[in-house]
Amino acid sequence: MTSPVAVADTAIDTTTTSAGGPGDRRRWLALAVVMTAAFMDLVDVTIVNIAIPSIERDLSASFGAIQWTTAGYALAFAAGLITGGRLGDIYGRKRLFLFGITGFTLASALCGFAANPEMLVASRLLQGAMAAMMVPQVLAIVHVTFPAHERGKVFGMFGAIVGLGAVSGPLLGALLTQWNLFGLEWRPIFLINLPVGVAGVILGRKFITESKAPKALRLDVVGVVLVTGALLMLIYPLTRGRELGWPLWGHLCMAGSVLVFAAFVAYEKVKSRKDGSPLVELSLFKAKSFAAGIAVQLTFGVALGVFFLVWTLYMQIGLGWSPLRAGLTGVPFSIAVSTAAALSVQKLVPRFGRKVLQAGALTMTVGVLIYVWEAGRYGAEITSWQMTPPLVVMGVGMGLIVAPLTDAVLSDVPREHSGSASGLINTVQQMGTALGLGLVSVVFFGVVDDSRATPPDAVSTAFADGFQNALLWVAAVLVGIFLLMFALPRRRNAERASAA
């Protein structure tokens, strides 16, 4: 799940307020525009999963192509987030926002009219890249548009938008796919962005105030190329390896990605000494809590990437459920996430600190294990009602983690680096999600292929086996996250608490 609040901080600490005064009512229209764009991105991340089986059937897409439909978006989004924020600082937040939302809308049209899996994957990559230009500008625009005493109310609205996006995305995707509007099947999940995007461009041009950073850093193009290349070398063989019989070149690519990551780190050190504008500020990792927090974000992204794709395939292909039934089954999970997230930030974290996040990891682990047991116990006869208890437990656990995690990771980071640090946090989570989606080939499809070799009820048995195996991996990752959280600070430091 994308958090625009975290991403936008990339620009916030380097800005100067230049908006109209508090009496300027146009700023509320500007807020409506950027909030709608943020909501469009949030929904687009979750709306696709529920339509994956329909896409697979309609385009005769391989499971590798299906993985890239989701992983490609996350990868392009992650690779461009920090650069998108910096481009806004240099060339203007309004300009980059309008460029991003225009590109996002066009990419949505290309996705909706995709004639084959290759076109869909390419369009999703473009869509993710355009989202990376659009999303980092959202709260930066809010920062320069609203006076300090109004920002708390505005940030609260963004929290509500995040929760609404989590609840409405899967359900909206299910309805649009189930209704089969004009015989278009899954395509309306992308085409619905067109009127919203066009309205955003028109209203954004009129109501958003332009702003730039007074001392913008330079772009680190080489850093972007290195980190993107390393991720591609790792994720592409993971998603394609199973279909190609795990060729030697795939193993060499994955091994080589480690060397490219090492080259990236070395280059960032040189870049930092040369002009002080690296893509990643490596000195941040000197803080133990930040280094551990980045590891938590990465592994948490992996867990989410694995779970959401496997869950969709299990319900719709393994159990043969309709998109609407699968979407409605996920509503209790989304509500539990939103409710627990609000409770953790407002009531629990101020009192119990780090223990709340650790309780979230353990609670989510328990929910996953209950789900594993139910999948084995009820088999193909499992119902939505029987899935509700583990999903609610998982949702509560996830909610206890997602809302306070960014603040916990940033607690020991110097204020002058909080912008780049928060942008890096969200980037790493997106990278983890892309990696998790790639790992689905190993932890899910590997088991499915083996189980399908034994008839007669091959499909349901195979997908149930694959689902259970994937969830056991998710549970193991969550236990690792629990242990990593011991390196987070016990409580938010006083200075940051008073500043908040």
N, C-alpha and C positions, 0 to 999 in steps of 0.2 A: 504494500500500500504506500502510495506517495504521500509525503507530508510537505505541503508547500510552505508551512511555517518554518520548517528546518531549512529548506532550500533557499528561501528568500534571504535568510540571514547572510548569505554570501555577500550581498551588496549593502546591507543595512549599516554596518559599522563604518563604511567608507563614504557615506552620503552626507549632504547638507540639505536641510529642509528648504524647499523652494516653492512650496505649493501656495495656493490661495489661502486666505485667512479662514478662520473658523466659520465665518458667515457665508462662505461660498457654498451654496447648496449643490453646485455641480459636482462637488467631491463625492457626494453620496451616489450620484449616477455613475461616476468613475468606479466607485467601490462595487456597485452592482455588476459592472462589466467584468472587472477582474475576478470577482468571486464566481461569476458564471463560468468564466474560462477555467478557473481552478476546479470547479465542480465537473466540468466537461472532461478534464484530464483524469480526475479521480474515478469517474464512472467508466471511462474508456479502459482503464486498467482492469477492472473487475467484470465489465459487461461481456468481454470476449470469451472468458472461460466457459460460460454457460452455453455458448453457441458452438463450441468446438466440435462436438459430434456432428452437428448439422453441416458445418463447413467441411468436415472430413468426408461426409457422404456426397455432398453436392459437387465438390471439386475433385473428388477421388484423390485426396491428398494423403500422402504417407504420414505416419505418426511423427517422423522426423520433421516434415514440413509443418505439422501442427505445433510441435514444440517450438519451432522457430517463429511461428506467428506470435507467440507470447514472449519467448526469450529474446527475439530480435528487438521488440519494442523496449524491453527492460534494458538490454545492452546499449542500444542507441541513446536511450534516455540517460543512463548512467554516465556514458562516455561524454555527453555534452553538457551535463548540469553545471559544473564549475565554470566551463568556458562560456556557457550561456549567461551566467551571472556577470562574468567579467566583461563580456561584450556589451551588456546593458550599462555597466559603469562607464565604458569608453564612448559608445555611440548613442546612448540615451535609452532609458528604460521603456518609454512609450514606443520608440521606434522598434526596439527588439520585441516588445510585446505584440505589436501589430504584425511584424514579420512572422513571429512564431504562430500566432493564431491564424493568420492567412495560410501559412504552410500546413498547419495542422488540419485545417478545413479541407484544403486540396488533397492532402494525403488521405483523409477520411473518405473523400469521394473516390479516390483510386482504390482504396480497400473495398468500398461498397460495390464497385464495378469490376473487381478483379475477375479475370477470365480463367485463371489457373493458379495453382499454389505458389508458383514462383513470383507472379505479380503481387499476390497477397503478401508474401513475406517481404518483398522489396518495399511495398507501400507501408507496411508496419514499421520497417526500419526508418523510413522517412518520417512517419508519424511520431515515432519516439524521438528522433532528432529535433523535430519542430517543437515538441513538448518541452524539450530541454532548453529551447530558446525562450519559450513563453512562460513556463512556471517560475523560474527564478526571479522574474520581474514583478510578480504579483504583490508580495508583501513589501518589496522595495518601493513600489508605487504607493502603497498604503502609507509607508513611512514618510514619504515626502509630501503626501497629500493631506494627512491628518495631524493636528497638533497632539502633543504628548498625552494630554489628559483624555483624549478620545480614543487612543489606540487600544487601551485595555478592552473597551467595548467591541472594537472592530476585530481584535484577535479572538475574542470569544465567539464572534460570528463565524470566523474561520474554523474554529473547533467544531461548531455545529455543522458546517459544510462538510468537514471530513467525515463526521459520523453519518450524515445523510448520504454521502457518496458510498460509504461502506454498505449501508442498508439497501439503497436503491439500485446500485449497479447490477448485482446478480438478478434481482427481481425484474428490472427493466429489460435486461437481456433476455430473460426467460419469456416475458410477455411478447416482445417484438419478434422473437423466433417462433413462438407458438402461434401467434396470429397469422404469420406468413403473409404479411401485407402485400397486396398486388402480385402475389406469387413470387415474392423476392426472397422468401425463406429467411436466412440469417443476415442478409445484406442491410436491412434497416438499422442494425445495431451501429453501423458506421455512418449511414446516410443521415441519421438523425442529427449528426453534428453539423450538417451543412447550414440549415437555417440559423442555428445557434451561433456558428462561427461567423456567418455573414453579418448578423446583427452585432456581434462583438466588434468586428472590424469597423463598421459604420459608427457605432456609438463610441468606441474607443478613440477614434480620430477626433471626435467632437468634444469629449468630456475629460479625457485623461491629460494631465499636465506633464510636459516633458521634464526630465531631470537627468543629470549626469553626475558622476563622482568628480570632485575637484582634482584628485590625484589618482587617476586610474592606473592600475598595473598593466604591464604588457601581456600579450597572449603567449601562452606556452604551447605552441602548435606541436613541437616535437614530443612533448610530454603526453599530449592527447593521442598522438599517433602510436607511441610506444605502449601505453596502457590499453588502448583499444586493440592493438595487434596482439598483445599478450592474452587478452580475454578471448579474442576470436580463436587463437591457437588452442586454447583450452576448451572452449564451449562447442565449437563446430565439430571436432572429432567425437565429443560426447554424444551429440545429437544425431550424427550421421553414422557413427561407428557401428552400431548394431545392425543397421540396414545393409552396410557394406561388408559385414563379416569381420569387423575390427581389424582393418588393414594395418600394416607396419607404419605407414606414413602417419596414421592417426596417433599412434603411441609416441612417435618422434615429435609430432606437433605439440602434444600435451607436455612432454618433457622439455621441449624447447621454450614453452611459455614461461617456465621458471627462469630461464636465462634472460628472456626479454623483460620480465618483471624486475630482475636484478639490474639490467641495463637502465630501466626506468628510474629506479632508486638512485643509481649512480648519477644519471643525468640531472635529476632533481637537485642533488647536492651541488653539482657544478652550476646549475641555473640559479640556485639560491645565492651562491657566492658571487656570481657574475652580475646580476641585475636585481636580485631580491624579489623576483616575480615567478617562482615555480608554480606549477599546477597544484602541487601538494606541499604544504609547509611541513617538512619532515621533523622540525624541532618540536612539533606538537606531540610527537610520540614519546618524548622524554617524560611526559606525565603518565604515570602508570595507569591511572584511571582512564585516560583518553585511549591509550593503546588497547587496554582491555575492552573498553566500550566499542571501539572500532571492530574488534574481534567478535563481540556480541552482535553488533549490527550485521556483520557479514554472515555469521552462522544463522542468525535469526532469519535473514533473507533467504538463505538456502532452505531452511525448514519450511518457510511459507511457499517458496517456489515449488517445492516437491509436493506439499500437501494439496494446494488448490487445484493444480492440474490433475493429479491422480484422483482426487475426490470427484471432480467432474466426470472423468472417464469411467470411474467405477459406477456412479449413479446412472449415467445415461447409456453407456455401452454395456457394462457388466450386468446391470440390473434392468436395463431396457426402459428406464423412466423417461417421461417427456421432459423437455426443457423447463416447462412451468412447474412440474412437480419438484424437479431438482432445485429450481430457484426458490420455491417456497420452503423447501427443507432447510435452506441456508439462512432463512430470516432470523430464527432464534439465535443463531451464532452471531450474526451482525448486531442484533440488539444487545446481546450480552457483552460484546466488545465495546460498544459505545457507552453502555451504562457503567461498566467496570472502569473504563478509561476516565470518565468524569469523576467517579468516586475516588480513584487512586490519586489523582492530582489534587483534588480539593480537600480530601479528608485523611487519606491513609499515609501518603508519602511525607507530608509535613510532620507526622507523628512517628512513623516507623522507618522512614528512610529506605535504604537499600533492601531491607527485608521484604518490602512490598514487591519489588521486582523479582526477587528470588522466589517468593511465594507464587508469583505469576508463572514463572518457569515450571515449578513443580506442579501447580494446578493444571497447566496446559499439558504436561506430561501425563498426569492421571487421566485427563480427558481423552488423550490419544490412545492410551492403553485400554480404556473402557471401550473405545471404538473398535480397536483390534479384536477384543474379546467378542463384541457383538457381531462383527462381520463373520467370525468363525462360528459363533453359536447359531445365528439365524440364517446364514447363507443367503441364497437368492430370495428368501421369503422375508427379509428384513423390511421394516416399514419406516416411513418418515418419523412417526412418533417414537419408535425405538431409537432412532438416531438423535432425537432431540436432547436427551440427557448428556451424552458425551460432547455434543456440539456446544451446549450451554457451558459446560465445565471448561472446554477449550476456549470458548469466547471470553469467559471471565478471566482466565489466565492470560490470554493475549492482551486484553484491555488493561490489566495491571502492569503490563510491560511497555506497550507502545507509547502511551501518553507521557510517562515520566522519564523514559530512557534517555532522550536527547539531553535533557537538563542534567541528568546524572553524569553523562559522559563529559559534558562541558564544564562541570563544576570546578575542575582544577586547571582549566585552560585560561591563560591571560586574556583580559578583555579585548586587547588589541587584535587578538587572533580568533575571536569567537565567530566572526563571520565566515572565514575560510574553514574553520573547524566544523561548523554546523553544516556547511555545504558538503564537506567531505563525508560526514556521517550519512547523509541521505544518499550520496553517490554510492557509497560502499554497500548500503542495504540493497540498492537496485542491482549492483553487481552480484551480490549474493543471490538475489532472486533469479537472475539470469543463469547463474551457475546451478541453482537448484532445479530449474527447468531442464537444463542439460542433463543433470544426473537422473532424471526420470527414466532415461533409456536404460540405466544400469539397475536402479533399485525397483523399478516397476515392470518395464517391458521385458527385461531379462527373465523375470519370473513368469510373466504372462506367456511368453513364447514357450517356455518349458512345460507349463501346465496345459497349454492348448494341444499339446501332442497326445494327451490322454482323453479320448472321448468318453461318454457321449455328451455330457453337459459342459462342453469345453469352454464356451465363452464366459458364462457366469462363474464357474469354478476358477478359471484362469484369472479373471479380473479380481475376484475376491482374494485369491492368493497374492496377487501382485499388490493389491491395496493393503493387505495386512503387512506384507514385507516392507513396503514403502513407509507405512506408519511406524513400524519398529525403528527404522532409520531416523525418522523425525523425532521419535522419543529419545533416541540416543543423542541426537544433536541438542535437544532441549536440556538434557542432563548436563552436557558440556557447557551450555549457556549458563546454567545455574552455577557451575563451578567458576566460570570466568567472572561472574558477577561479584565474587568475593574481592576482586581487585577494584571494584567501584567504591567510591567514598561512602562511608556509612550514612552520612547525611549531606544535604546540600550546604555548601559553606555559607557563612553568614552574609558575606558581601553580596553574593549572587542572590541570596534570598531577599535581602533588602532592596536590591536593584529591581528584582522582579515585581 
